[in-house]
Amino acid sequence: MYRLRHETRFTYAVPVRFSRCNLRLKPIAWSGQSLLDHSLSVEPGGEISWARADAALANVSRLLVTEAVRELTIVSEATVAVDRPIPMPSPADLTVAQVRDLARQSRDIDAVSPAAYLFPSPMISLDAEIADWCAPSLADDRGILDAAIDLARRIQTEFDYITDATKTETPPLEAFRARHGVCQDFAQIMIAGLRAHSLPAAYVSGYIRTYPPPGEERLVGADATHAWVLVWTGPDSGWVGVDPTNGIWMASDHIVLAIGRDYSEIAPVDGIFLGHGAQSMTVSVDVAPLLDAPLLDASVLPN
């Protein structure tokens, strides 16, 4: 069980008299986790209304600010219970070829339909270079879970995590060629490769529990938002999460915030403001365990 606190602070060079934001800060209900409580506050104030998610699995609220402000602080707090087993590849798993065929045959049109995650999306194109690099992991006769974790671990091993090396709008192919980036880049590279091989893949925005170095205390507010991948593994086992930044499965250290085709659909905060001058944004995230949970048998990298 975790207590989450996500603070976003905007600072404007000159007063802004109108701002409208989309907030996707309330964790969704998803397999292996349940939301126990949630609160959302804005300082110095604004009008908040709930809205329906468009083309994504997200809890969306709208924030309207009509008073002049030089600073705007949005705080989301939640308690989430997570109990999610680590997936175990098995000889009984469907193969890559079988999953591909079933995805193409699917006629589902709901939010979790595999068909919704087979094609290019605004931020993720299908690039031949990425497809070719991913191909050794995605052989037709390979079990889908074995293929997914192999691809994630190759990304974790062969790409360097470098903070600020890329921007939110950096295309997957650019990060792929540079062989470095952050969690968003690694998730989008993996998704691009899976979709290029006709395998449904979704983008997950959320949080991951991190551990301080031995002998040091956990720093409050030093966590960050995280991104990883959901792979559709067939109609029976459904969507399974895998984290290419860390080369591990989505398990009890991962908290799902929102799911979409790419980051553009589920950014925690986006919107517009009317004014002139510079704007800066700072984000502080704290993921505090309320009950001790077992450590994953994996090395968790920066996220």
Protein Blocks (a to p, Z undefined) as FASTA:
>chain_A
ZZdddddddddfbdcfbdcddddfbccddehiacfbdcddddfbdcddddddehiacddd
ddddfbdcfbdcdddddddddddddddddfkbccfklmmmmmmmpccfbfklfklmmbcc
fklccdfklmmmmmmmmgfklcfklmmmmmmmmmmmmpccdehkacfklcfklmmmnopa
cfklmmmmmmmmmmmnopacddddddddddddehiacdehiaccdddddddebjklmpad
ddfknopacdfkbccfbdcfblklmgfbgcddddedddddddddddddfbdcddddbddd
dZZ
